[in-house]
Amino acid sequence: MDADMQNYQGNGSTKIQQILSSYIYTEMIYVAIELRLPDILDDVPRKAASLAEIVDVEPQAFNRFLQGLVMIGLIAEDDEQYTLTEVGKSLRTRESGSIRDLALFHREVGIPTWRELLYSIKTGKPSFEHVFGRSFFDYLEEHRLVGRTFNLSMNESTAIIADAISAEYDFTGIKIIADIGGGQGGLIGSLLKSHPSIEAILFESALAASDAEEYLRSIGVADRCVVMVGDFFDRVPGGYDVYLLSHVLHDWSDDSALRILRNIRNAIPSHGKLLLVEALVQDSGDQSSFVIKRDLSMLVLTGGRERTEKEYNRLLNDARFSPRKSIPIQPGRIMIEAFPIGD
Ligand SMILES: C[S@@+](CC[C@H](N)C(=O)[O-])C[C@H]1O[C@@H](n2cnc3c(N)ncnc32)[C@H](O)[C@@H]1O
């Protein structure tokens, strides 16, 4: 059994009861953020009554709520004074980490989508579209706040992946990289920082593109990265040495993933190469809870899926790419280097 599930104690119905009630934590964290408790408690211990007055809530209910926050470890109580714990600090507004935004994302988008999991299991289609009436990425474009939250959370996780890629892959001789669906630029930005002679383009839909420009400026690499707005289902800009496709294909069904790959194949010069970065489903044996949860999240959110290396290689072959090298970049995550074939 996965370590995630071992956190739930007991047997039979006791364990099921704990699993069933885990949504209460999402709601409690959401309310703590909504009331700005992590900011208000930052470095200043306060009594319950004074806190209740500041955040303007019913004192008795609030007292009980504070016990809940102590239980999940966001705050601690000592001599009737409440303080923020290290865990709680990650939810402060001034924290650059994505956890606070991610908490809001889970509540606003995750919960309503997962409530219709049955729809996805019966139809194989994303319940997100069933609930929100449009595709996940169209919704993000229209709801800029949620879109930013999602892009920001992707950005922060990919900045870490960039270090692993830089450590494992030799970029010598590469002049320009086209990052297709590059999000806010977390990955390409870090690669540009660690490889000062490389230039890049970042190809994205409108919202992520405008955020990417700002982000790339903020880390001082905007002069080496042109941000282009476009739709990778229509076409992909042509003629670059390296095409980077990171955590894009997992958002899509095989048919849609093939369309993206074929557009890259049409754009890539014969000397070019494609670097495909994705988390992997193992061919056999236990899957990590991370991959299983992400795979189900893809099902309900976008209609995509996590894949095995063989499945990625098959897609690459079908799009006339030859996968040459598979480079482990983190546990459970690889980069496949592939070359265009068949010209
Ligand atoms: C899961 S994110 C991956 C972002 C980044 N590559 C990374 O590894 O963090 C997928 C990206 O694809 C972009 N995207 C979705 N549909 C697109 C389209 N039709 N054309 C261009 N980009 C698109 C989204 O805006 C999003 O930033």
The ligand as an SDF file (V2000), in Angstrom:
LIG
                    3D

 27 29  0  0  0  0  0  0  0  0999 V2000
    0.6790   21.5990  -17.6780 C   0  0  0  0  0  0  0  0  0  0  0  0
    1.1910   23.1040  -18.3430 S   0  0  0  0  0  0  0  0  0  0  0  0
    2.9320   22.8530  -18.5860 C   0  0  0  0  0  0  0  0  0  0  0  0
    3.6970   24.1350  -18.4790 C   0  0  0  0  0  0  0  0  0  0  0  0
    5.2180   23.9960  -18.5680 C   0  0  0  0  0  0  0  0  0  0  0  0
    5.6420   23.4390  -19.8330 N   0  0  0  0  0  0  0  0  0  0  0  0
    5.7460   23.1860  -17.4270 C   0  0  0  0  0  0  0  0  0  0  0  0
    6.3780   22.1490  -17.6410 O   0  0  0  0  0  0  0  0  0  0  0  0
    5.5420   23.6260  -16.2820 O   0  0  0  0  0  0  0  0  0  0  0  0
    0.5680   23.0270  -19.9830 C   0  0  0  0  0  0  0  0  0  0  0  0
    0.6590   24.3360  -20.7180 C   0  0  0  0  0  0  0  0  0  0  0  0
    0.1010   24.1910  -22.0150 O   0  0  0  0  0  0  0  0  0  0  0  0
   -0.4870   25.4330  -22.3660 C   0  0  0  0  0  0  0  0  0  0  0  0
   -1.4730   25.2270  -23.4260 N   0  0  0  0  0  0  0  0  0  0  0  0
   -2.6590   24.5790  -23.3340 C   0  0  0  0  0  0  0  0  0  0  0  0
   -3.2900   24.5850  -24.5050 N   0  0  0  0  0  0  0  0  0  0  0  0
   -2.4770   25.2470  -25.3690 C   0  0  0  0  0  0  0  0  0  0  0  0
   -2.5720   25.5420  -26.7580 C   0  0  0  0  0  0  0  0  0  0  0  0
   -3.6400   25.1390  -27.4640 N   0  0  0  0  0  0  0  0  0  0  0  0
   -1.5450   26.1970  -27.3580 N   0  0  0  0  0  0  0  0  0  0  0  0
   -0.4590   26.6010  -26.6220 C   0  0  0  0  0  0  0  0  0  0  0  0
   -0.3080   26.3270  -25.2930 N   0  0  0  0  0  0  0  0  0  0  0  0
   -1.3080   25.6630  -24.6800 C   0  0  0  0  0  0  0  0  0  0  0  0
   -1.1350   25.8940  -21.0750 C   0  0  0  0  0  0  0  0  0  0  0  0
   -1.3780   27.2820  -21.0770 O   0  0  0  0  0  0  0  0  0  0  0  0
   -0.1320   25.4420  -20.0370 C   0  0  0  0  0  0  0  0  0  0  0  0
    0.7540   26.4690  -19.6730 O   0  0  0  0  0  0  0  0  0  0  0  0
  1  2  1  0
  2  3  1  0
  2 10  1  0
  3  4  1  0
  4  5  1  0
  5  6  1  0
  5  7  1  0
  7  8  2  0
  7  9  1  0
 10 11  1  0
 11 12  1  0
 11 26  1  0
 12 13  1  0
 13 14  1  0
 13 24  1  0
 14 15  1  0
 14 23  1  0
 15 16  2  0
 16 17  1  0
 17 18  1  0
 17 23  2  0
 18 19  1  0
 18 20  2  0
 20 21  1  0
 21 22  2  0
 22 23  1  0
 24 25  1  0
 24 26  1  0
 26 27  1  0
M  CHG  2   2   1   9  -1
M  END
$$$$
